[in-house]
Amino acid sequence: MAESFGAAPERYDRTRPRYPDALIHRIAAGSPRPLDVLDVGTGTGIAARQFSAAGHRVLGVEVDDRMATWARRGGLAVETAAFETWDPAGRTFDAVVSGQTWHWIDPAAGPAKAAEALRPGGRLAVFWNAALPSPEVAEAFATVYDRLLPGSLAARQWTSGPAPYEPLCARAADGIRGSGAFDAPERWNVEWERTYTRDEWLDQLPTSGAHTGLPPEVRERVLEGVGAAVDGLGGAFTLRYAAVAVTAHRT
């Protein structure tokens, strides 16, 4: 699944949700100057561009060269490497961040590498967008997935809210504590929302991990069913998100 996201970097970059500005600003809060930010698993550069737009200097590290190439086209500095074996070459940063990717990083080697790259007092912040659908939206989508993909990750996400992200956050916090290089990790939740039209939702759906590996004929049936569900919701719907973060300072 981790290798599937680079198959369509243009669509991924165009359709994947951004992160709330409040989260970006909170990560940088307290800094009297622009930050030097290392973005781990930068992908096509979604989070990196948000930090750059806020005035910070950003370097990305990305294991998939297809994604890294797309990010470079947008003007970002990106080095292609697995983060666990990436060489900082003596460079240090004020913040190491990772949006929607830290669960692909080794839970012990990742924090150790982040500590190596961080200046004393620097912040490690790893975060995900967790969907918080209304009961009406959750029921409409769950009905489709229960019929076409019963028991699948895609089906579970419409009945469990942010619960799937709890193990990811716990695993990240355990890894940070186990490294011995950080103070006690904190948990942040920043809620936001976005309204999707039918076409916008169907455009981004194939980029999610629960759909990238589906056989084409199955994916088409899913898209048809989900499209009909959105039509039943009036052709558009508003989806609430929680940007869930685990963060700690290097001691």
N, C-alpha and C positions, 0 to 999 in steps of 0.2 A: 504494500500500500504506500509506503514512504516513497518508493521510486515512481509512483504513478502520477504524482502531481505535476511533474515537468512535461507531461505529454502535450499539454495545451497551455503554455505559460501566458499567452495573450488573454485567453478567456479567464484564467485564474486571476490575473492581475485586474482585469476589468470588472469582474463580478464579485470577488470575495469582499466581505464587509471590512471596513476600516475599524480603527479603535477609537474610543471616545477621547476627545481632546483633553478632558479632565484627567484621564489616566496618564496621557503623555506628560502633562504639566506636573502631575503629582510625582512622577518618577524623577523629574528634574528639579523639584522644589528644593529650595535651600541653597542652590548653587548660585554663586555671585557672577558666574561667567558662563559662556556656552560650554556645554559638555562635549567631551570626546566619548562617543558612544560606539560600542561594539554590538552589532546586531547578529545574533546567532541564529542560523537557519533563516537567513533573510528572505529566501524565496525570490519573488519578483520585486521585492523592495517595498511592500506595502507599509510596514511599520517604519522602515528606514526613512522613507520619504516624509512621514509625519514628523519624525524627530528632526529631519533636515529642515522642514518648513518652519519648525519652531526655533530655528536658529542654531541647532547643534551640528557638530561635525560627526559624520557617521561612516563607519567601515562595516561592511557586511561580510559574513562567512557563510558559504552555502555549499553543500555537498553535491548538489545536482547542477551540472554546468549549464543545462538548458535553462533553468531558472536564473542562474547567475548571469548568463548572457543577456537575458531579457532585462534584468535589473541594471546592468551596465549601459544598455541602450538608453535608459532613462537618466543617465548621468551619475549613477551611484558607483562608488568604489567597492568592489566585491572581490574577495579571494575565494577560489574554489578549493574546498578541503572539508573533511570531516572535522567538526569542532574538537573532538577528543584528541586528535593528532595534529591539529593546526598549530603552527609555530608563530607566536606573537613577535618573535625576533626582537625582544627587548622593549617592545611598545607596551604602554599601559594606558588605561582608560578610566574615565570617571564613572561610567555605567556600562554594564553588560546586560543586554535585554534579549528577550526571545518571545516572539508572538506566534502562538499556535504551533510551536515546533519543539518545545522542550521535552515532550514525551518521547521524541525520537532520539534524545541524547542519553548516553549512559548515565544513570543516576548518581554514580560515584565519581566517574571521571569528569563529568560536566562541571559540577561545582568546583572541583580541584583546578580545572583549566580556567574557569572564570576567576577564581582567586588569584591565579598566576597573572592574569591580564588586568586585574583591577588595581588601582592605586589604593593606599590605605584610606578607609572611609568610603570607598566607592560602593555603588549600589548594584546588586544583582536583582533583576526584576524579570520574572517569567510570567506570561499571561496568556489567557485564552478567551475567546468570545463564546459564551454559553447561551443558547437560545432559551427564552422563557415564553413559550407560546401561550396565548389565551386558551381557555378550555375549548372554545369553538374551533380555533385553528388546530389545536392538538387533536381533537376528535376527528376532524375532517381528514387530516393527513394520516393519522394512525389507522383509519379505516382502509385507506389505500394500501399502506405497507403491510398491514395484517393480512390482506387478501393476496398481495403479490409477493411479498418477502417476509413471511411470518417468522418471528424470532430473530430477525436480522438486526444489525446495529442501526440501520435506518429506521426500523420499526420501533426499537426501544427508545430512540431519542425523542419521540413525540409523547412518550408516556412517563418519562423519568425526569424531565426538566434539566436542571444543571447537575443532577446527581452523577452522570458519567465523568464529570470533571473533578469530583471529590477525590477519587483515587489518584488522579494526575497531580492535584495540588498536594495531597498527602505525600506522594512519592517525591515530589520536588522538595518539600519541606524536610523530609527525612534525609535526603541527599545533602542538602545544605547544612543541616545540623551535623551529619556524619563527617563532613569535611573538616570540621574544627577550625574553619577559616572565617566564619561569619558570626555575627550576633544572632539572636533568636529571630527566626523568620516570622514575618507578619503576613496576614491574609487581607487582601483588599477586594472589594466588590464595587464596581462602578456601573450603574444601570443606564441604558440608553435604548433607543428604539429606531426602527427604520420601516418605512412603508414600501412594500414590493408590489409591482404589477405582476400579472400572470407571466408575461414574457420575461421580466427581470428575474423572477424566481426560477423559472425553467432554464434560463441561461446559466445561472450559477450552480444549479443542482448537480450537474455532472462533475464539478470540480471538488465535491466533498468526498472524503475518504470512504463513506458508506456507498458511494456510487461509482467511483473510478474503475473498480474491478469488475463491474457487472458485465455480462455478455451484452453486446449491442442490442439484441432483440429484447432482452429483459429490460434494459435501460429505457428503450423506447416505450414499452408498456407502462413502466413506472412514470415516465414523463407524461404520457397520455392521461394516466389516472390522476396524477397530481394536478395537471392542468385543469381537468374537470372539477377537482376539488376546489381550486382557486376560483374557477367560474362560479361554483356554488356559494363562495364567500363574497360574491359581487365583483369578481375580476381583479381584486387587490386585497391586501391585508396588511396590518401593522404587526411587526414582530418585535417584541421586547428582547433585549439582550442584557446579560451581565458580563462585563469584562472582569474575569476572576484572575487575581494576581497573587503570586507568592514572591516576597521580596525580603532582602536582608542586606546589611552593610558588611563589607570586608573589615575584619578587625585588625 
